[in-house]
Amino acid sequence: MKAMIFAAGLGSRLKPFTDSHPKALAEVNGKTLLERNILYLQKFEIYDVIINVHHFADQIIEAIEKNNGWGSTISISDERDEVLETGGGLKKAASYFEGEKAFVVMNVDILTDLDLMEMIRSHSQEKPLATLAVTQRKSSRYFLFDYLGGLCGWRNVQTGEEKPADLKVTIEDYELLKEKAFSGIHIISSYIFSLIKQEGKFSMVDVYIDLMKKNKINSFDHTGGILIDVGKPENIEKASTLFQ
């Protein structure tokens, strides 16, 4: 199985570090976030990885070359001309996944002890279009799932925005939908590329919302495990106590 790590973001929450570095090279106990996630994927026998780059792309490429990919075979999806967000970034890398039934996608600024093999197993058994890692935790934005764990929508609890806009009207069991926070890790079936209609710069959230009516998109709840969004400066110190 192959994987993609999203590392093209500006990392504005990590300023001033990201004024002169990409967030992928922020360190926790002497190891960069990029290295930690490459090694994380290796624990599950994933050694072929593509990484999208934009902000200080040369620094990321140099780190990969200097460290021989930390033992993995790493390809680069170059977004230096324009950052394409998660959906556009994935679509640009589509050719990398030719011949694969499914693949892993994760954000570079997530550190976790999620059992990825168990999530892959669940995806293989259920055969959805995508499986999204989630937990029950406080967040400003949530994916919304039905009682079977199927994706039904998205909600921003701060602004009240919901996707699709007619969610309250079209979902019969609207009041029973469960809010779950996304962990930044997906298992995606490769046939998604034949279904994505968006072009250019767009989010995977919008892709999933467009495709969920005709395609099964599942949740994989790993509440109780470790999950740290290291894109926030205060969480780097927290991560250093949990990841050696």
N, C-alpha and C positions, 0 to 999 in steps of 0.2 A: 504494500500500500504506500502511496505517496501522500505528501502533505504540503500545505501552503501556510506560510506565516505572514500575516499582515504587518509590515514594518514601515509603511510609507507615510504614516501620519506625522503631523507637525509636533505633536507632544507638547502643546501649549500649556498643559497643566503642570509640566515639569520645568517650567522656566525658573531660574535662569539657565539651568543645565542645557536645555534644548535651544538656547540662543546660539550655541556653538557646537552642539552634538545632536545626533539622532537619539530618540528615546530608546531605541533598541540597544544602545550601548551604555545605558544607565546601569550601574553595578549594584548588586546585592552580595555582600560578603566576598568581594573581589571577582565575581563572575558577572558578566553582562547578562541582561535579560535575554538577548538573542542566544547566547551560549547555553543558558539554562533551559531554554525551550527546545533547542536542538537536542540536548542531552535527555530532556524529558521524552521527546518523541522516540529516541533510541531505546528507551526502556521497553517500548512496545514494538520493537523491530521495524521502526520506520526510519530509513536512512536516506531516502530521496526526498528532498525538500526544495520548494521554490519560494523565494522571498521577494516581495515587491518593495521597491525603494523609491524614495523621492527626496525627503528632507536629509541633507548631508549624506546623500547616497554613497559618495566615494568613501566615506569613513566606514560604512557598513561593508562595502566590497573589500576594502583593505583588511578589515578585521577577519573576514571570512578567509581570504587568501593567506594571511599571516598564520592563521591557526588551522589551515588545511580542512576547513569546514567542521572542525571538531570531530572528525571521523565520519562525517556524512557527505554525500554528494549534493552540493547545493547549486541551484540555478538562480539566476536573477531575472525578475520581471521589472524592467526599467520604466518608471513613471516620472522621470525627472522633468519632462516637458509639462506634465499636468498630473496631479494626484487625482486618482479616479474613484476614491472611496472604496468601500468593501465590495459592492456589486460590480462596479466597473473594473476594479482591480482583479477580481476573480475571473471575469469574462476575458480580460486581456491575456490571462494565463491559461486559457482553456486548452490550447494545443498540448500543454505539458501533461495533461491527464488523459490523453488519447490511449485507449486500451485498458484503462482502469475502470472497474465496476463502481468504485466509490473511493473517496479520499477524505483526508482530515484537513480542516482549516482552523487556525487559531490566531488570536491576537498576540503580538509580541509582549505586551505589557501585562499579561495574565500569568500568575504563578499558582499552581494547583497540585493537589495530590490525587486528582480524579483518576480513577481506573479506566484509562482510555480503552483498554482491551474489552472491558465489560460493555462499554458504550458501543464499540464496534460490533460486538456480538449481538447486542440489542438491535442495532441497525440492520444487520444481516438477517436476523430472524423476522423482523417486522417488514422489512423492505419498503420503507417510506422514501419519499424524495429526499428528505433530509431529517437528521436527528439533531436537536439543539440541546446542549448542556445547560441546565438551569438549576437555580437553588431558590429556596424560600428565604429571601432576605430583603431588607429595606432598600429601595431604589427609587429613582424618579421616573424610570421607564420600565415597563413590563411587557413581556409577551403574555397573551391570554390563551388559556387552554381549557378544553372541555374535560369532562370527568374521565375520559379515556386517555387523556394526555395529548390530544390532537390540537394543533394550532388553530385558533379562531380569530385572533386579532392582536392588536398592539395598543398600548395606552401610555400616555405621559400624564402622570398624576399631578404634576405641578401646573401644567397648562390646561389639562382636561381634554387634550387632543386624543382622538382615537382613530385607528386605521383598521378596516375601511371606515370611511366617514359615516356610513349607514349601519354600523355594527349593531347599535341598540335596536334597530328596526328589524334587521334580518336574522339575528340570532335568537331563537325561541327561548333558550335557557340563559339569556344574557346575565341575569343576576347570579347564576351559578358558576360563571367563568372564574377560573383561578388565575391570579396574578403570580407570575414567576419571573425572577430576574435572570437575564441571559448571562452566561459565564464566558462568552467569547470563544466558544469551541463548537464546531459543527462537524458532523459526518455527513457528507453530501454524495448522493448518487450522481454519476457522471452524466446521465441523460438530462440533467438540469440545463445543460448548455443548449440543448435543442428547444428549450422552453422559454429561456430568458429573452424578452422582447426589448428591454431597455438598451440604450446605446450611450456611450460616453461615460459621464460621471453619475453614479447612482449607488444607493445603499442596498445591501442584502435584505434589510428589513422590508423594503418595498417589493423586492423580488418574491420573498416569502408570502407577503400579503396578497400579491397578485396571483400566486400559484396555489395557495392553500385550499381554494374552493374545489379544485379538480384533482389535487394531489395531496397525499397524506404527508404531513410534516409533524414529526413526533418530538416529544420532550424526553430528556433523560435527566431525572432529578438526582443530584448528588449532594443534597442538603446534609450538613453535618461534617462534610469534608473541608479541607483547606482550600480557600480561594481568595486570592489577594489581587486587587487591581493596582498594580505598581505604577500606573500612570499618574497616581496622586503622590506628591512628595512625602506626605505623612505616612504613607504605607510602605515606603522603602525601609524605614527603620523597623516597622512591624514585620516585614518580610525577612529581615536579617535575623530575627529571633526564631524563625520557623524553617528557613532554608539555609543550610550550611554550605 
